[in-house]
Amino acid sequence: MNPELRELFEIKQEDKEKDKKISKVTDQNVKSHITTRLAVFILGTICFVIAINEEKGGWEEIAFLIFMAIFHGLWLLFIIIEAVILQRKKKFILRNINLAFILILLLTYFISGIFLFGFA
């Protein structure tokens, strides 16, 4: 386009390049990605804590603990697979969020293991 016409219509090339960078970040839906993963983690953790604090004993409590451990294990597997897929799609912000959730889940199990079994 002619520079005179650009000035006349106030068209700037730099704005389009900035918009492309911004659209890449907003294309990744960071807020919804965090809220859904956080909601699943909090719900699973609350149920797991309730199961641990039950003092009834018996097979029901053990079954509930096993169920919640399987739930967290499957969720961890899902997050790992999703992180690999996001790496391939070059969505690095969402991949980093998943890696943070993996770290949080592993730390949660490590800390609960210390409190329950006294590893420290």
Backbone torsions as a table, in degrees:
resi	resn	phi	psi	omega
1	MET	NA	146.9	-178.8
2	ASN	-66.6	135.6	179.9
3	PRO	-59.2	-32.5	179.0
4	GLU	-67.0	-39.5	177.9
5	LEU	-67.9	-35.8	176.6
6	ARG	-60.2	-45.4	179.3
7	GLU	-65.1	-38.8	-178.7
8	LEU	-63.8	-44.1	-179.2
9	PHE	-92.8	3.4	179.0
10	GLU	55.1	45.8	178.9
11	ILE	-93.2	130.3	-179.8
12	LYS	-123.1	132.3	179.4
13	GLN	-72.2	-34.4	-176.5
14	GLU	-62.7	-37.2	-179.3
15	ASP	-62.8	-38.0	179.9
16	LYS	-66.1	-38.6	179.0
17	GLU	-67.7	-39.5	177.7
18	LYS	-66.1	-39.9	178.6
19	ASP	-62.2	-37.1	178.1
20	LYS	-64.5	-41.0	179.0
21	LYS	-66.2	-42.8	179.8
22	ILE	-65.9	-39.6	-178.9
23	SER	-67.1	-28.9	176.4
24	LYS	-65.1	-40.6	179.7
25	VAL	-70.2	-44.1	-179.2
26	THR	-72.8	-21.8	177.5
27	ASP	-66.1	-22.7	-175.7
28	GLN	-84.8	-5.9	176.6
29	ASN	49.7	59.7	-175.1
30	VAL	-62.9	-44.3	-176.7
31	LYS	-63.4	-46.9	-179.4
32	SER	-68.7	-32.7	178.2
33	HIS	-63.9	-45.8	-179.7
34	ILE	-66.7	-45.3	-175.4
35	THR	-65.4	-40.0	-179.5
36	THR	-68.7	-42.8	179.9
37	ARG	-68.4	-38.1	179.2
38	LEU	-67.3	-39.1	178.1
39	ALA	-63.3	-42.7	178.1
40	VAL	-64.0	-43.3	-179.6
41	PHE	-63.8	-45.9	-178.2
42	ILE	-65.9	-43.3	178.9
43	LEU	-61.9	-45.8	178.7
44	GLY	-63.7	-39.5	-179.3
45	THR	-69.9	-40.6	178.1
46	ILE	-61.7	-45.0	177.6
47	CYS	-62.8	-38.4	179.5
48	PHE	-66.3	-41.7	178.6
49	VAL	-66.3	-40.0	177.0
50	ILE	-61.1	-42.0	179.9
51	ALA	-65.7	-37.7	-179.7
52	ILE	-70.1	-37.1	-176.1
53	ASN	-81.1	-8.7	176.1
54	GLU	-65.6	132.8	-178.4
55	GLU	-115.1	22.9	178.7
56	LYS	-75.4	-35.4	-177.1
57	GLY	76.4	178.9	177.6
58	GLY	96.0	-176.0	-173.8
59	TRP	-74.1	-28.6	-179.8
60	GLU	-64.3	-43.1	180.0
61	GLU	-66.3	-41.0	179.3
62	ILE	-64.8	-42.2	179.0
63	ALA	-63.6	-40.1	179.1
64	PHE	-66.4	-41.0	177.1
65	LEU	-62.2	-42.7	178.7
66	ILE	-64.7	-42.4	178.8
67	PHE	-60.4	-44.6	-178.7
68	MET	-70.3	-34.2	176.2
69	ALA	-66.1	-39.5	176.8
70	ILE	-65.3	-40.9	177.9
71	PHE	-59.2	-49.4	179.3
72	HIS	-65.1	-36.8	178.2
73	GLY	-64.3	-43.3	177.6
74	LEU	-66.6	-38.1	178.1
75	TRP	-64.8	-41.0	177.4
76	LEU	-62.8	-42.7	177.9
77	LEU	-62.4	-42.6	177.9
78	PHE	-60.5	-44.6	-178.7
79	ILE	-65.7	-38.6	178.5
80	ILE	-65.0	-46.5	179.2
81	ILE	-62.6	-41.9	179.5
82	GLU	-65.4	-35.6	177.4
83	ALA	-63.8	-39.4	177.8
84	VAL	-65.7	-43.2	179.3
85	ILE	-63.9	-42.1	178.9
86	LEU	-66.0	-32.4	175.7
87	GLN	-63.9	-42.6	179.2
88	ARG	-66.3	-34.2	179.9
89	LYS	-83.4	0.6	179.3
90	LYS	61.4	37.4	173.5
91	LYS	-104.1	79.3	-169.6
92	PHE	-71.7	-30.2	179.3
93	ILE	-65.6	-46.5	179.3
94	LEU	-67.4	-34.9	177.1
95	ARG	-63.2	-42.3	179.4
96	ASN	-65.3	-34.9	176.1
97	ILE	-63.8	-43.6	178.3
98	ASN	-63.8	-39.7	178.1
99	LEU	-64.5	-35.5	176.3
100	ALA	-65.7	-40.4	177.8
101	PHE	-66.8	-35.4	175.8
102	ILE	-62.0	-45.3	178.8
103	LEU	-62.6	-43.8	179.7
104	ILE	-61.6	-43.8	-179.5
105	LEU	-65.3	-43.0	179.2
106	LEU	-65.1	-39.8	176.4
107	LEU	-65.5	-36.8	177.8
108	THR	-61.7	-46.0	178.6
109	TYR	-66.9	-37.2	178.8
110	PHE	-64.8	-45.9	-179.5
111	ILE	-67.1	-41.5	178.2
112	SER	-66.4	-32.8	175.5
113	GLY	-65.5	-37.0	177.5
114	ILE	-65.1	-44.4	-178.5
115	PHE	-70.6	-37.5	-177.0
116	LEU	-78.5	-43.9	-171.2
117	PHE	-109.8	-7.1	177.5
118	GLY	65.0	48.2	-179.3
119	PHE	-70.7	-22.7	-175.4
120	ALA	-82.1	NA	NA
